């Protein structure tokens, strides 16, 4: 845990700053103040799909092709389960710093779950305005409850209950997306490991920032996962890149945000697109989000689905073990 203490958390740093340290200032072409689309009346809005409505599956498939992202309402996840997940997440980040650091990740010793900060530099030496906590919540054989916090009360119960809803919702989403490719409805889930799919719960914490127009909470990226299901708080922050512009994804109360990740793009042989996205921060308010990353098992080989590879549409991606793809992308190696 000593390794985590080498970096001051952004949360602690934010409490004592009047101006943004230079290592947080993004290059001009990434600064959100200058690169967010603000055209009057012309902003594009990511699709919001009612899962109780006829034809919702076709709308999801269209959104996965055109946007790589959509929001769902009437998704069957109880508001009380979402509220409790958010309550315990907020309470964890309100703990004293020393208490949070009891759960610090320590990659050097192989402990990659837990509490951490994005204060580490990227290849350009820049830092992002974000602390986080994450751990595996399913399947049971992959869960290490030793990294789950004892405090706040109810943390474990809230995460277990929410995970059960995420597993059910993921099955439904993958079925709709499979049918949208002309596959059997269970094809995508089977190709990604079925009951062995790994669910990783993360809490992102973006404290108030003195100069939010110059920095980012998360730099532009696509998710490595199959898909990501995210619940945000009410503070605007998520942006998607589309048609050469960065657009805000509007906050929709009670909606869940679904990101198409790299593995679905690969399996679909490029018919569905992983969404390029980033996160902005706020001067007065704390933004938080609770993404669940749905991943194949580490040893599973993912490649274009055989039914989607033809002479007219040859394979656009190499088949790889998920752990090898993950290693290459994290370390910025050729894929």
TORKOL-4160 file (C-alpha; in steps of 0.2 Angstrom, whole numbers, padded with zeros to 4 digits, m for minus):
335
<pt num="1" X="0000" Y="0000" Z="0000"/>
<pt num="2" X="0015" Y="0012" Z="0002"/>
<pt num="3" X="0015" Y="0014" Z="m0017"/>
<pt num="4" X="m0002" Y="0022" Z="m0017"/>
<pt num="5" X="0004" Y="0035" Z="m0004"/>
<pt num="6" X="0018" Y="0041" Z="m0016"/>
<pt num="7" X="0004" Y="0051" Z="m0025"/>
<pt num="8" X="m0007" Y="0063" Z="m0016"/>
<pt num="9" X="m0025" Y="0060" Z="m0021"/>
<pt num="10" X="m0034" Y="0073" Z="m0032"/>
<pt num="11" X="m0047" Y="0075" Z="m0018"/>
<pt num="12" X="m0034" Y="0080" Z="m0006"/>
<pt num="13" X="m0025" Y="0091" Z="m0019"/>
<pt num="14" X="m0041" Y="0100" Z="m0024"/>
<pt num="15" X="m0044" Y="0106" Z="m0006"/>
<pt num="16" X="m0029" Y="0117" Z="m0006"/>
<pt num="17" X="m0027" Y="0124" Z="m0024"/>
<pt num="18" X="m0032" Y="0141" Z="m0031"/>
<pt num="19" X="m0024" Y="0137" Z="m0049"/>
<pt num="20" X="m0022" Y="0121" Z="m0059"/>
<pt num="21" X="m0004" Y="0114" Z="m0058"/>
<pt num="22" X="0004" Y="0113" Z="m0075"/>
<pt num="23" X="0005" Y="0094" Z="m0076"/>
<pt num="24" X="m0014" Y="0094" Z="m0076"/>
<pt num="25" X="m0016" Y="0106" Z="m0091"/>
<pt num="26" X="m0020" Y="0097" Z="m0107"/>
<pt num="27" X="m0013" Y="0101" Z="m0124"/>
<pt num="28" X="m0023" Y="0114" Z="m0133"/>
<pt num="29" X="m0031" Y="0101" Z="m0144"/>
<pt num="30" X="m0038" Y="0092" Z="m0129"/>
<pt num="31" X="m0043" Y="0107" Z="m0118"/>
<pt num="32" X="m0062" Y="0105" Z="m0116"/>
<pt num="33" X="m0065" Y="0124" Z="m0115"/>
<pt num="34" X="m0059" Y="0125" Z="m0133"/>
<pt num="35" X="m0064" Y="0109" Z="m0140"/>
<pt num="36" X="m0082" Y="0106" Z="m0134"/>
<pt num="37" X="m0095" Y="0109" Z="m0148"/>
<pt num="38" X="m0106" Y="0124" Z="m0143"/>
<pt num="39" X="m0116" Y="0127" Z="m0159"/>
<pt num="40" X="m0133" Y="0135" Z="m0156"/>
<pt num="41" X="m0147" Y="0123" Z="m0159"/>
<pt num="42" X="m0136" Y="0110" Z="m0169"/>
<pt num="43" X="m0130" Y="0099" Z="m0155"/>
<pt num="44" X="m0132" Y="0081" Z="m0158"/>
<pt num="45" X="m0140" Y="0071" Z="m0143"/>
<pt num="46" X="m0135" Y="0053" Z="m0140"/>
<pt num="47" X="m0150" Y="0041" Z="m0142"/>
<pt num="48" X="m0161" Y="0038" Z="m0126"/>
<pt num="49" X="m0170" Y="0021" Z="m0128"/>
<pt num="50" X="m0185" Y="0015" Z="m0118"/>
<pt num="51" X="m0183" Y="m0003" Z="m0115"/>
<pt num="52" X="m0201" Y="m0006" Z="m0112"/>
<pt num="53" X="m0206" Y="0000" Z="m0130"/>
<pt num="54" X="m0208" Y="m0011" Z="m0145"/>
<pt num="55" X="m0193" Y="m0010" Z="m0157"/>
<pt num="56" X="m0180" Y="m0005" Z="m0143"/>
<pt num="57" X="m0168" Y="m0018" Z="m0149"/>
<pt num="58" X="m0167" Y="m0011" Z="m0167"/>
<pt num="59" X="m0164" Y="0006" Z="m0159"/>
<pt num="60" X="m0150" Y="m0001" Z="m0149"/>
<pt num="61" X="m0142" Y="m0009" Z="m0164"/>
<pt num="62" X="m0144" Y="0007" Z="m0174"/>
<pt num="63" X="m0136" Y="0017" Z="m0159"/>
<pt num="64" X="m0122" Y="0004" Z="m0158"/>
<pt num="65" X="m0118" Y="0007" Z="m0176"/>
<pt num="66" X="m0120" Y="0026" Z="m0177"/>
<pt num="67" X="m0114" Y="0031" Z="m0160"/>
<pt num="68" X="m0106" Y="0017" Z="m0150"/>
<pt num="69" X="m0116" Y="0024" Z="m0135"/>
<pt num="70" X="m0134" Y="0025" Z="m0129"/>
<pt num="71" X="m0144" Y="0028" Z="m0114"/>
<pt num="72" X="m0158" Y="0017" Z="m0108"/>
<pt num="73" X="m0174" Y="0020" Z="m0097"/>
<pt num="74" X="m0187" Y="0008" Z="m0091"/>
<pt num="75" X="m0172" Y="m0004" Z="m0089"/>
<pt num="76" X="m0179" Y="m0013" Z="m0074"/>
<pt num="77" X="m0165" Y="m0008" Z="m0062"/>
<pt num="78" X="m0174" Y="m0002" Z="m0046"/>
<pt num="79" X="m0171" Y="0017" Z="m0042"/>
<pt num="80" X="m0168" Y="0011" Z="m0024"/>
<pt num="81" X="m0154" Y="0000" Z="m0029"/>
<pt num="82" X="m0146" Y="0014" Z="m0039"/>
<pt num="83" X="m0148" Y="0026" Z="m0025"/>
<pt num="84" X="m0140" Y="0014" Z="m0012"/>
<pt num="85" X="m0125" Y="0011" Z="m0024"/>
<pt num="86" X="m0123" Y="0030" Z="m0025"/>
<pt num="87" X="m0125" Y="0032" Z="m0006"/>
<pt num="88" X="m0111" Y="0020" Z="m0001"/>
<pt num="89" X="m0100" Y="0027" Z="m0015"/>
<pt num="90" X="m0101" Y="0044" Z="m0009"/>
<pt num="91" X="m0099" Y="0039" Z="0009"/>
<pt num="92" X="m0083" Y="0029" Z="0005"/>
<pt num="93" X="m0075" Y="0045" Z="m0003"/>
<pt num="94" X="m0081" Y="0055" Z="0012"/>
<pt num="95" X="m0070" Y="0044" Z="0024"/>
<pt num="96" X="m0054" Y="0051" Z="0030"/>
<pt num="97" X="m0039" Y="0049" Z="0018"/>
<pt num="98" X="m0030" Y="0036" Z="0029"/>
<pt num="99" X="m0046" Y="0026" Z="0030"/>
<pt num="100" X="m0047" Y="0026" Z="0011"/>
<pt num="101" X="m0029" Y="0021" Z="0009"/>
<pt num="102" X="m0032" Y="0005" Z="0019"/>
<pt num="103" X="m0039" Y="m0001" Z="0003"/>
<pt num="104" X="m0026" Y="0006" Z="m0009"/>
<pt num="105" X="m0021" Y="m0003" Z="m0025"/>
<pt num="106" X="m0003" Y="m0008" Z="m0026"/>
<pt num="107" X="0001" Y="m0014" Z="m0044"/>
<pt num="108" X="0019" Y="m0018" Z="m0040"/>
<pt num="109" X="0013" Y="m0032" Z="m0029"/>
<pt num="110" X="0000" Y="m0038" Z="m0041"/>
<pt num="111" X="m0015" Y="m0029" Z="m0031"/>
<pt num="112" X="m0024" Y="m0020" Z="m0045"/>
<pt num="113" X="m0041" Y="m0019" Z="m0037"/>
<pt num="114" X="m0044" Y="m0005" Z="m0024"/>
<pt num="115" X="m0043" Y="0013" Z="m0021"/>
<pt num="116" X="m0031" Y="0024" Z="m0032"/>
<pt num="117" X="m0029" Y="0040" Z="m0041"/>
<pt num="118" X="m0026" Y="0045" Z="m0059"/>
<pt num="119" X="m0011" Y="0056" Z="m0053"/>
<pt num="120" X="0001" Y="0045" Z="m0062"/>
<pt num="121" X="0007" Y="0053" Z="m0078"/>
<pt num="122" X="0003" Y="0047" Z="m0096"/>
<pt num="123" X="0015" Y="0046" Z="m0110"/>
<pt num="124" X="0015" Y="0065" Z="m0112"/>
<pt num="125" X="0018" Y="0068" Z="m0094"/>
<pt num="126" X="0000" Y="0074" Z="m0091"/>
<pt num="127" X="m0011" Y="0069" Z="m0076"/>
<pt num="128" X="m0030" Y="0068" Z="m0075"/>
<pt num="129" X="m0042" Y="0075" Z="m0062"/>
<pt num="130" X="m0049" Y="0059" Z="m0055"/>
<pt num="131" X="m0048" Y="0047" Z="m0040"/>
<pt num="132" X="m0056" Y="0030" Z="m0041"/>
<pt num="133" X="m0061" Y="0014" Z="m0032"/>
<pt num="134" X="m0064" Y="m0002" Z="m0041"/>
<pt num="135" X="m0066" Y="m0021" Z="m0038"/>
<pt num="136" X="m0073" Y="m0037" Z="m0047"/>
<pt num="137" X="m0091" Y="m0040" Z="m0042"/>
<pt num="138" X="m0094" Y="m0056" Z="m0052"/>
<pt num="139" X="m0093" Y="m0070" Z="m0056"/>
<pt num="140" X="m0091" Y="m0076" Z="m0037"/>
<pt num="141" X="m0075" Y="m0086" Z="m0041"/>
<pt num="142" X="m0067" Y="m0070" Z="m0047"/>
<pt num="143" X="m0072" Y="m0059" Z="m0032"/>
<pt num="144" X="m0059" Y="m0054" Z="m0018"/>
<pt num="145" X="m0069" Y="m0047" Z="m0004"/>
<pt num="146" X="m0053" Y="m0043" Z="0005"/>
<pt num="147" X="m0052" Y="m0027" Z="m0005"/>
<pt num="148" X="m0070" Y="m0022" Z="m0002"/>
<pt num="149" X="m0072" Y="m0009" Z="0012"/>
<pt num="150" X="m0079" Y="m0013" Z="0029"/>
<pt num="151" X="m0085" Y="0005" Z="0030"/>
<pt num="152" X="m0097" Y="0013" Z="0025"/>
<pt num="153" X="m0111" Y="0001" Z="0032"/>
<pt num="154" X="m0120" Y="m0007" Z="0019"/>
<pt num="155" X="m0107" Y="m0006" Z="0005"/>
<pt num="156" X="m0105" Y="m0024" Z="0002"/>
<pt num="157" X="m0124" Y="m0027" Z="0001"/>
<pt num="158" X="m0127" Y="m0012" Z="m0010"/>
<pt num="159" X="m0114" Y="m0018" Z="m0023"/>
<pt num="160" X="m0120" Y="m0036" Z="m0023"/>
<pt num="161" X="m0138" Y="m0031" Z="m0026"/>
<pt num="162" X="m0133" Y="m0019" Z="m0040"/>
<pt num="163" X="m0122" Y="m0032" Z="m0048"/>
<pt num="164" X="m0137" Y="m0045" Z="m0049"/>
<pt num="165" X="m0147" Y="m0031" Z="m0059"/>
<pt num="166" X="m0131" Y="m0028" Z="m0070"/>
<pt num="167" X="m0130" Y="m0047" Z="m0074"/>
<pt num="168" X="m0148" Y="m0047" Z="m0079"/>
<pt num="169" X="m0147" Y="m0031" Z="m0089"/>
<pt num="170" X="m0131" Y="m0036" Z="m0098"/>
<pt num="171" X="m0140" Y="m0052" Z="m0104"/>
<pt num="172" X="m0154" Y="m0042" Z="m0111"/>
<pt num="173" X="m0142" Y="m0029" Z="m0120"/>
<pt num="174" X="m0131" Y="m0043" Z="m0127"/>
<pt num="175" X="m0147" Y="m0052" Z="m0134"/>
<pt num="176" X="m0153" Y="m0036" Z="m0143"/>
<pt num="177" X="m0136" Y="m0032" Z="m0150"/>
<pt num="178" X="m0134" Y="m0050" Z="m0156"/>
<pt num="179" X="m0151" Y="m0050" Z="m0165"/>
<pt num="180" X="m0146" Y="m0033" Z="m0173"/>
<pt num="181" X="m0131" Y="m0042" Z="m0181"/>
<pt num="182" X="m0142" Y="m0056" Z="m0188"/>
<pt num="183" X="m0135" Y="m0069" Z="m0175"/>
<pt num="184" X="m0145" Y="m0080" Z="m0163"/>
<pt num="185" X="m0149" Y="m0070" Z="m0147"/>
<pt num="186" X="m0137" Y="m0079" Z="m0136"/>
<pt num="187" X="m0123" Y="m0079" Z="m0148"/>
<pt num="188" X="m0114" Y="m0063" Z="m0141"/>
<pt num="189" X="m0115" Y="m0068" Z="m0123"/>
<pt num="190" X="m0109" Y="m0086" Z="m0128"/>
<pt num="191" X="m0094" Y="m0079" Z="m0137"/>
<pt num="192" X="m0089" Y="m0068" Z="m0122"/>
<pt num="193" X="m0089" Y="m0082" Z="m0109"/>
<pt num="194" X="m0107" Y="m0084" Z="m0104"/>
<pt num="195" X="m0109" Y="m0086" Z="m0085"/>
<pt num="196" X="m0090" Y="m0082" Z="m0084"/>
<pt num="197" X="m0092" Y="m0064" Z="m0089"/>
<pt num="198" X="m0082" Y="m0053" Z="m0077"/>
<pt num="199" X="m0091" Y="m0038" Z="m0070"/>
<pt num="200" X="m0079" Y="m0024" Z="m0063"/>
<pt num="201" X="m0088" Y="m0011" Z="m0053"/>
<pt num="202" X="m0079" Y="0006" Z="m0052"/>
<pt num="203" X="m0082" Y="0023" Z="m0043"/>
<pt num="204" X="m0075" Y="0038" Z="m0052"/>
<pt num="205" X="m0073" Y="0054" Z="m0041"/>
<pt num="206" X="m0069" Y="0070" Z="m0049"/>
<pt num="207" X="m0068" Y="0084" Z="m0036"/>
<pt num="208" X="m0071" Y="0103" Z="m0040"/>
<pt num="209" X="m0057" Y="0110" Z="m0051"/>
<pt num="210" X="m0051" Y="0128" Z="m0051"/>
<pt num="211" X="m0049" Y="0128" Z="m0070"/>
<pt num="212" X="m0060" Y="0114" Z="m0077"/>
<pt num="213" X="m0059" Y="0122" Z="m0095"/>
<pt num="214" X="m0040" Y="0116" Z="m0096"/>
<pt num="215" X="m0040" Y="0099" Z="m0089"/>
<pt num="216" X="m0050" Y="0082" Z="m0091"/>
<pt num="217" X="m0056" Y="0069" Z="m0078"/>
<pt num="218" X="m0053" Y="0055" Z="m0090"/>
<pt num="219" X="m0043" Y="0057" Z="m0106"/>
<pt num="220" X="m0050" Y="0052" Z="m0123"/>
<pt num="221" X="m0052" Y="0033" Z="m0125"/>
<pt num="222" X="m0062" Y="0018" Z="m0130"/>
<pt num="223" X="m0066" Y="0005" Z="m0116"/>
<pt num="224" X="m0057" Y="m0011" Z="m0117"/>
<pt num="225" X="m0072" Y="m0021" Z="m0111"/>
<pt num="226" X="m0087" Y="m0029" Z="m0121"/>
<pt num="227" X="m0098" Y="m0015" Z="m0115"/>
<pt num="228" X="m0099" Y="m0003" Z="m0100"/>
<pt num="229" X="m0115" Y="0002" Z="m0090"/>
<pt num="230" X="m0113" Y="0018" Z="m0081"/>
<pt num="231" X="m0124" Y="0028" Z="m0069"/>
<pt num="232" X="m0118" Y="0046" Z="m0067"/>
<pt num="233" X="m0123" Y="0059" Z="m0054"/>
<pt num="234" X="m0132" Y="0075" Z="m0060"/>
<pt num="235" X="m0116" Y="0084" Z="m0064"/>
<pt num="236" X="m0112" Y="0085" Z="m0082"/>
<pt num="237" X="m0096" Y="0078" Z="m0088"/>
<pt num="238" X="m0097" Y="0063" Z="m0101"/>
<pt num="239" X="m0093" Y="0068" Z="m0119"/>
<pt num="240" X="m0092" Y="0058" Z="m0135"/>
<pt num="241" X="m0083" Y="0061" Z="m0151"/>
<pt num="242" X="m0093" Y="0061" Z="m0166"/>
<pt num="243" X="m0091" Y="0069" Z="m0184"/>
<pt num="244" X="m0075" Y="0078" Z="m0179"/>
<pt num="245" X="m0083" Y="0086" Z="m0163"/>
<pt num="246" X="m0084" Y="0083" Z="m0144"/>
<pt num="247" X="m0102" Y="0083" Z="m0138"/>
<pt num="248" X="m0109" Y="0083" Z="m0121"/>
<pt num="249" X="m0120" Y="0067" Z="m0116"/>
<pt num="250" X="m0135" Y="0075" Z="m0108"/>
<pt num="251" X="m0139" Y="0069" Z="m0090"/>
<pt num="252" X="m0156" Y="0060" Z="m0091"/>
<pt num="253" X="m0163" Y="0056" Z="m0073"/>
<pt num="254" X="m0165" Y="0037" Z="m0070"/>
<pt num="255" X="m0156" Y="0033" Z="m0086"/>
<pt num="256" X="m0141" Y="0021" Z="m0087"/>
<pt num="257" X="m0128" Y="0025" Z="m0100"/>
<pt num="258" X="m0122" Y="0010" Z="m0111"/>
<pt num="259" X="m0105" Y="0011" Z="m0120"/>
<pt num="260" X="m0100" Y="m0001" Z="m0133"/>
<pt num="261" X="m0082" Y="m0007" Z="m0130"/>
<pt num="262" X="m0068" Y="m0014" Z="m0140"/>
<pt num="263" X="m0073" Y="m0032" Z="m0138"/>
<pt num="264" X="m0090" Y="m0029" Z="m0146"/>
<pt num="265" X="m0083" Y="m0019" Z="m0160"/>
<pt num="266" X="m0071" Y="m0034" Z="m0163"/>
<pt num="267" X="m0084" Y="m0047" Z="m0162"/>
<pt num="268" X="m0096" Y="m0038" Z="m0174"/>
<pt num="269" X="m0081" Y="m0036" Z="m0186"/>
<pt num="270" X="m0083" Y="m0017" Z="m0185"/>
<pt num="271" X="m0102" Y="m0016" Z="m0188"/>
<pt num="272" X="m0104" Y="m0009" Z="m0170"/>
<pt num="273" X="m0092" Y="0005" Z="m0165"/>
<pt num="274" X="m0083" Y="0007" Z="m0148"/>
<pt num="275" X="m0086" Y="0025" Z="m0143"/>
<pt num="276" X="m0072" Y="0037" Z="m0141"/>
<pt num="277" X="m0076" Y="0047" Z="m0125"/>
<pt num="278" X="m0069" Y="0058" Z="m0112"/>
<pt num="279" X="m0074" Y="0066" Z="m0095"/>
<pt num="280" X="m0074" Y="0084" Z="m0091"/>
<pt num="281" X="m0075" Y="0092" Z="m0073"/>
<pt num="282" X="m0083" Y="0106" Z="m0064"/>
<pt num="283" X="m0077" Y="0121" Z="m0055"/>
<pt num="284" X="m0090" Y="0121" Z="m0041"/>
<pt num="285" X="m0097" Y="0103" Z="m0040"/>
<pt num="286" X="m0090" Y="0085" Z="m0037"/>
<pt num="287" X="m0094" Y="0074" Z="m0052"/>
<pt num="288" X="m0096" Y="0055" Z="m0048"/>
<pt num="289" X="m0100" Y="0040" Z="m0059"/>
<pt num="290" X="m0102" Y="0022" Z="m0056"/>
<pt num="291" X="m0097" Y="0012" Z="m0072"/>
<pt num="292" X="m0098" Y="m0007" Z="m0073"/>
<pt num="293" X="m0086" Y="m0014" Z="m0085"/>
<pt num="294" X="m0092" Y="m0031" Z="m0093"/>
<pt num="295" X="m0076" Y="m0041" Z="m0098"/>
<pt num="296" X="m0073" Y="m0058" Z="m0106"/>
<pt num="297" X="m0063" Y="m0070" Z="m0095"/>
<pt num="298" X="m0044" Y="m0067" Z="m0096"/>
<pt num="299" X="m0040" Y="m0082" Z="m0106"/>
<pt num="300" X="m0054" Y="m0081" Z="m0118"/>
<pt num="301" X="m0050" Y="m0078" Z="m0137"/>
<pt num="302" X="m0061" Y="m0064" Z="m0144"/>
<pt num="303" X="m0061" Y="m0061" Z="m0163"/>
<pt num="304" X="m0074" Y="m0057" Z="m0177"/>
<pt num="305" X="m0089" Y="m0069" Z="m0176"/>
<pt num="306" X="m0087" Y="m0082" Z="m0190"/>
<pt num="307" X="m0105" Y="m0078" Z="m0196"/>
<pt num="308" X="m0099" Y="m0060" Z="m0199"/>
<pt num="309" X="m0084" Y="m0064" Z="m0209"/>
<pt num="310" X="m0086" Y="m0067" Z="m0228"/>
<pt num="311" X="m0077" Y="m0065" Z="m0244"/>
<pt num="312" X="m0085" Y="m0048" Z="m0246"/>
<pt num="313" X="m0082" Y="m0043" Z="m0228"/>
<pt num="314" X="m0065" Y="m0051" Z="m0222"/>
<pt num="315" X="m0060" Y="m0051" Z="m0204"/>
<pt num="316" X="m0054" Y="m0033" Z="m0199"/>
<pt num="317" X="m0047" Y="m0038" Z="m0182"/>
<pt num="318" X="m0035" Y="m0051" Z="m0176"/>
<pt num="319" X="m0042" Y="m0064" Z="m0163"/>
<pt num="320" X="m0033" Y="m0063" Z="m0147"/>
<pt num="321" X="m0034" Y="m0069" Z="m0129"/>
<pt num="322" X="m0043" Y="m0055" Z="m0119"/>
<pt num="323" X="m0028" Y="m0053" Z="m0107"/>
<pt num="324" X="m0016" Y="m0051" Z="m0122"/>
<pt num="325" X="m0027" Y="m0037" Z="m0130"/>
<pt num="326" X="m0029" Y="m0029" Z="m0113"/>
<pt num="327" X="m0010" Y="m0029" Z="m0110"/>
<pt num="328" X="m0006" Y="m0022" Z="m0128"/>
<pt num="329" X="m0019" Y="m0008" Z="m0126"/>
<pt num="330" X="m0014" Y="m0003" Z="m0108"/>
<pt num="331" X="0004" Y="m0002" Z="m0113"/>
<pt num="332" X="0001" Y="0006" Z="m0130"/>
<pt num="333" X="0008" Y="m0009" Z="m0140"/>
<pt num="334" X="0002" Y="m0013" Z="m0157"/>
<pt num="335" X="m0015" Y="m0023" Z="m0158"/>
